[in-house]
Amino acid sequence: VVELKFAKSTSYWDNIANQPPAYMNAADISCGTIVVVQHESQHCEPGFVKRTEDLVHQAAAKSKVDYKVVFVDVRQKPSASRIKSS
């Protein structure tokens, strides 16, 4: 099972801790991946990432499901073709 979570969601913290284990248990699945989409710089900071990983680890241990977290940084980057060389 792959769960997609948007870091900018107002219910992110509740959803990250509660929904994936509930979905996996309901579907009788024992492993999965949570993909966290990071839209803003604050979602890429070490504290945010660690808190997410800790919540996922706690929820997995509590519900006896095995899943990991993958972070995807979708912040807009400058175009490589528009960068002038010096």
GUMIDREN-44895 format. One line per field, with one value per atom (N, C-alpha, C): atom name; z negated, x negated, y negated; residue in three letters; chain. Coordinates in pm, 1 decimal, decimal comma. Each point is the difference from the previous one (the first is absolute). Layout:
N
atomo	CA	...
w	Z	...
u	X	...
v	Y	...
residuo	Ala	...
cadena	A	...
END
This chain:
86
atomo	N	CA	C	N	CA	C	N	CA	C	N	CA	C	N	CA	C	N	CA	C	N	CA	C	N	CA	C	N	CA	C	N	CA	C	N	CA	C	N	CA	C	N	CA	C	N	CA	C	N	CA	C	N	CA	C	N	CA	C	N	CA	C	N	CA	C	N	CA	C	N	CA	C	N	CA	C	N	CA	C	N	CA	C	N	CA	C	N	CA	C	N	CA	C	N	CA	C	N	CA	C	N	CA	C	N	CA	C	N	CA	C	N	CA	C	N	CA	C	N	CA	C	N	CA	C	N	CA	C	N	CA	C	N	CA	C	N	CA	C	N	CA	C	N	CA	C	N	CA	C	N	CA	C	N	CA	C	N	CA	C	N	CA	C	N	CA	C	N	CA	C	N	CA	C	N	CA	C	N	CA	C	N	CA	C	N	CA	C	N	CA	C	N	CA	C	N	CA	C	N	CA	C	N	CA	C	N	CA	C	N	CA	C	N	CA	C	N	CA	C	N	CA	C	N	CA	C	N	CA	C	N	CA	C	N	CA	C	N	CA	C	N	CA	C	N	CA	C	N	CA	C	N	CA	C	N	CA	C	N	CA	C	N	CA	C	N	CA	C	N	CA	C	N	CA	C	N	CA	C	N	CA	C	N	CA	C	N	CA	C	N	CA	C	N	CA	C	N	CA	C
w	0,0	0,0	0,0	82,1	2,7	-36,9	-105,5	-45,4	39,9	58,3	38,9	-98,8	-64,4	-98,0	42,2	-1,3	33,4	-128,0	-12,5	-121,0	-30,3	101,1	-21,7	-49,0	-9,4	-45,4	-145,7	-30,0	-137,5	-94,6	53,5	-84,0	13,2	47,2	25,5	-120,8	-116,1	-116,1	-47,1	-0,9	-37,8	101,9	127,7	105,3	4,2	-19,8	8,4	-111,6	-113,0	-114,2	0,4	59,0	-14,4	125,6	114,2	119,5	55,6	22,5	62,7	-74,8	-133,1	-66,7	9,3	-6,8	8,8	136,7	105,5	135,2	19,8	-48,5	18,4	-79,2	-122,2	-79,9	62,2	51,1	61,3	124,6	72,4	122,8	-26,7	-127,6	-40,0	71,8	1,2	63,2	-110,7	7,8	-109,0	29,6	122,5	29,0	104,9	-3,0	95,8	-8,4	81,3	7,1	-6,0	-76,2	-4,9	78,0	101,9	79,2	-46,9	-55,7	-49,8	104,2	52,3	100,8	-71,7	14,8	-68,0	95,8	-30,8	87,7	-40,2	-126,1	-51,4	-77,3	-16,5	-68,1	-140,9	-70,1	-137,0	-5,6	108,3	4,2	26,3	34,1	30,1	-114,4	-102,7	-113,2	-79,7	-59,4	-75,0	-110,4	-68,8	-107,1	51,8	114,4	61,7	43,3	64,5	48,6	-117,4	-104,3	-117,3	-69,3	-17,1	-64,7	80,9	130,9	86,8	-16,2	7,7	-13,2	-135,7	-104,9	-134,6	-10,4	53,0	-4,4	77,7	116,2	81,6	-72,1	-59,4	-72,9	-117,2	-75,3	-114,3	45,1	104,7	49,8	53,4	67,6	54,2	-112,0	-102,8	-112,0	-73,6	-19,2	-72,5	75,6	130,7	79,5	62,0	-28,0	50,3	152,6	63,8	145,4	29,8	112,8	38,5	117,9	-21,3	112,9	-18,8	111,7	-0,4	58,5	-16,5	49,9	108,0	108,2	107,7	16,1	0,8	15,2	143,2	57,6	136,3	-4,5	29,7	-0,1	135,6	0,9	126,3	8,5	-85,7	7,9	137,3	52,1	131,9	-6,1	91,2	10,7	121,1	-2,6	117,8	119,1	115,5	121,1	29,8	25,5	31,4	129,4	92,7	127,7	-12,8	-110,1	-18,0	-88,1	-54,7	-84,0	91,0	-17,5	80,4	-64,2	81,7	-53,7	-6,6	-96,7	-16,4	84,2
u	-84,8	84,8	-89,2	35,1	-70,9	100,0	-32,2	83,1	-68,8	73,3	-53,0	50,4	-92,5	35,1	-63,0	81,9	-48,2	-37,5	-127,9	-49,6	72,0	54,7	67,0	143,7	50,1	137,1	17,5	112,6	26,3	20,0	31,7	19,3	-116,5	-113,1	-116,1	-38,6	-20,3	-50,5	97,9	128,0	99,7	2,9	-1,9	7,2	-122,5	-117,3	-123,7	-7,0	59,0	-5,2	112,5	113,9	117,8	45,4	-3,5	58,6	-75,9	-130,8	-67,3	18,9	-20,2	20,8	145,5	93,2	141,9	31,0	-51,2	24,0	-63,1	-121,5	-69,1	66,7	41,3	68,5	134,1	71,6	130,4	-14,3	-109,4	-22,0	-80,4	-31,5	-78,4	-134,8	-67,2	-130,7	-100,6	-117,4	-95,6	-115,7	-10,7	-109,4	42,3	-67,6	31,6	-98,7	26,2	-85,4	86,4	-46,7	65,3	-88,5	55,7	-72,1	46,1	-92,4	30,8	-46,6	93,7	-30,2	-26,2	-121,6	-44,6	10,8	88,3	24,8	-77,1	-36,2	-62,6	-126,9	-86,3	-127,9	17,5	102,0	21,7	26,2	50,2	27,8	-126,8	-108,3	-126,6	-99,9	36,5	-89,0	-15,7	-117,9	-26,3	102,7	47,6	97,5	131,7	44,7	123,7	-15,2	-113,5	-26,6	-9,4	-72,1	-15,6	133,1	79,5	130,2	88,3	-3,1	76,6	-47,6	-130,5	-55,1	33,6	-7,5	32,9	146,8	89,1	143,3	30,5	-59,8	22,1	-53,5	-117,1	-58,8	89,9	48,6	87,5	130,5	60,1	126,5	-19,7	-111,3	-28,0	-17,8	-75,0	-23,2	130,5	80,4	126,5	97,5	5,4	96,9	-59,6	-129,0	-68,7	1,1	-21,1	-14,7	-140,1	-52,1	-134,0	10,4	-39,2	-5,3	-107,1	-39,3	-106,9	52,0	-80,1	35,7	-99,3	53,2	-82,1	41,8	-96,7	27,9	-30,3	92,0	-17,4	10,3	-110,8	-7,7	47,7	116,4	55,7	-8,6	-84,0	-16,9	-55,8	44,5	-46,1	-147,1	-74,9	-143,6	-24,5	-107,5	-32,1	-31,6	40,0	-25,7	-149,6	-53,3	-143,0	-33,8	94,5	-27,7	0,7	50,3	5,7	-113,1	-80,0	-111,6	-115,4	-47,7	-110,8	-132,1	-93,3	-132,4	-81,1	-92,8	-79,9	-122,5
v	117,1	-117,1	-123,3	-96,5	-127,8	-108,7	-72,9	-111,6	-129,6	-91,1	-130,3	-103,5	-71,2	-102,5	-133,3	-104,1	-133,5	-73,1	-38,3	-63,6	-130,6	-65,9	-128,6	15,9	121,0	23,7	-43,3	-60,8	-43,8	118,1	115,3	118,9	99,1	-49,0	85,8	85,3	-62,9	73,0	107,3	-31,1	100,6	113,4	-35,6	101,0	89,6	-57,9	78,0	103,6	-30,9	91,4	102,4	-33,8	85,7	73,4	-64,4	60,0	121,0	-8,0	115,5	132,1	3,5	129,3	46,5	-92,6	37,0	58,4	-62,3	50,8	137,4	16,9	127,2	111,5	-28,8	100,9	36,8	-98,1	25,9	86,3	-17,2	76,5	127,5	25,3	117,0	3,7	-115,3	-15,5	-30,5	57,8	-15,9	-95,1	-52,2	-92,5	-102,1	-112,2	-104,4	-115,1	-100,8	-117,9	-124,9	-97,2	-130,0	-95,9	-62,5	-99,2	-137,4	-76,8	-133,2	-101,2	-76,7	-101,7	-131,9	-50,5	-121,8	-118,3	-93,6	-114,4	-125,4	-10,5	-121,7	34,1	-99,3	20,8	54,4	-44,8	46,3	150,5	56,7	143,7	81,6	-67,3	67,6	-13,9	-72,8	-21,1	129,0	20,1	123,2	29,2	-102,0	21,3	56,3	-48,8	47,6	145,9	28,9	135,2	97,0	-37,5	87,2	23,6	-103,5	16,1	95,7	-14,1	89,3	143,4	20,9	135,1	61,0	-80,1	48,6	41,4	-82,6	32,7	127,4	13,2	119,2	124,2	-11,7	112,6	41,3	-98,3	28,4	65,0	-53,7	54,3	141,2	24,3	133,3	101,4	-38,6	91,2	30,1	-101,7	15,4	90,4	-14,6	75,9	126,7	24,5	119,8	10,0	-113,7	-4,6	-52,7	38,2	-41,6	-95,4	-123,5	-91,4	-103,6	-57,6	-98,6	-130,4	-104,6	-132,0	-40,4	-54,3	-55,1	-145,6	-90,0	-142,4	-43,0	-78,5	-50,4	-152,0	-66,8	-145,6	-51,9	-64,7	-51,4	-152,8	-59,1	-145,1	-36,6	-113,1	-43,4	-36,8	54,3	-27,0	-89,3	-79,1	-80,6	90,7	-41,3	76,3	1,9	116,2	12,6	-72,4	-7,5	-66,2	-152,0	-51,2	-145,1	-53,6	89,5	-41,9	-39,5	-123,7	-50,2	39,9	43,7	31,1	-129,1	-3,3	-122,1	-0,3
residuo	Val	Val	Val	Val	Val	Val	Glu	Glu	Glu	Leu	Leu	Leu	Lys	Lys	Lys	Phe	Phe	Phe	Ala	Ala	Ala	Lys	Lys	Lys	Ser	Ser	Ser	Thr	Thr	Thr	Ser	Ser	Ser	Tyr	Tyr	Tyr	Trp	Trp	Trp	Asp	Asp	Asp	Asn	Asn	Asn	Ile	Ile	Ile	Ala	Ala	Ala	Asn	Asn	Asn	Gln	Gln	Gln	Pro	Pro	Pro	Pro	Pro	Pro	Ala	Ala	Ala	Tyr	Tyr	Tyr	Met	Met	Met	Asn	Asn	Asn	Ala	Ala	Ala	Ala	Ala	Ala	Asp	Asp	Asp	Ile	Ile	Ile	Ser	Ser	Ser	Cys	Cys	Cys	Gly	Gly	Gly	Thr	Thr	Thr	Ile	Ile	Ile	Val	Val	Val	Val	Val	Val	Val	Val	Val	Gln	Gln	Gln	His	His	His	Glu	Glu	Glu	Ser	Ser	Ser	Gln	Gln	Gln	His	His	His	Cys	Cys	Cys	Glu	Glu	Glu	Pro	Pro	Pro	Gly	Gly	Gly	Phe	Phe	Phe	Val	Val	Val	Lys	Lys	Lys	Arg	Arg	Arg	Thr	Thr	Thr	Glu	Glu	Glu	Asp	Asp	Asp	Leu	Leu	Leu	Val	Val	Val	His	His	His	Gln	Gln	Gln	Ala	Ala	Ala	Ala	Ala	Ala	Ala	Ala	Ala	Lys	Lys	Lys	Ser	Ser	Ser	Lys	Lys	Lys	Val	Val	Val	Asp	Asp	Asp	Tyr	Tyr	Tyr	Lys	Lys	Lys	Val	Val	Val	Val	Val	Val	Phe	Phe	Phe	Val	Val	Val	Asp	Asp	Asp	Val	Val	Val	Arg	Arg	Arg	Gln	Gln	Gln	Lys	Lys	Lys	Pro	Pro	Pro	Ser	Ser	Ser	Ala	Ala	Ala	Ser	Ser	Ser	Arg	Arg	Arg	Ile	Ile	Ile	Lys	Lys	Lys	Ser	Ser	Ser	Ser	Ser	Ser
cadena	A	A	A	A	A	A	A	A	A	A	A	A	A	A	A	A	A	A	A	A	A	A	A	A	A	A	A	A	A	A	A	A	A	A	A	A	A	A	A	A	A	A	A	A	A	A	A	A	A	A	A	A	A	A	A	A	A	A	A	A	A	A	A	A	A	A	A	A	A	A	A	A	A	A	A	A	A	A	A	A	A	A	A	A	A	A	A	A	A	A	A	A	A	A	A	A	A	A	A	A	A	A	A	A	A	A	A	A	A	A	A	A	A	A	A	A	A	A	A	A	A	A	A	A	A	A	A	A	A	A	A	A	A	A	A	A	A	A	A	A	A	A	A	A	A	A	A	A	A	A	A	A	A	A	A	A	A	A	A	A	A	A	A	A	A	A	A	A	A	A	A	A	A	A	A	A	A	A	A	A	A	A	A	A	A	A	A	A	A	A	A	A	A	A	A	A	A	A	A	A	A	A	A	A	A	A	A	A	A	A	A	A	A	A	A	A	A	A	A	A	A	A	A	A	A	A	A	A	A	A	A	A	A	A	A	A	A	A	A	A	A	A	A	A	A	A	A	A	A	A	A	A	A	A	A	A	A	A
END
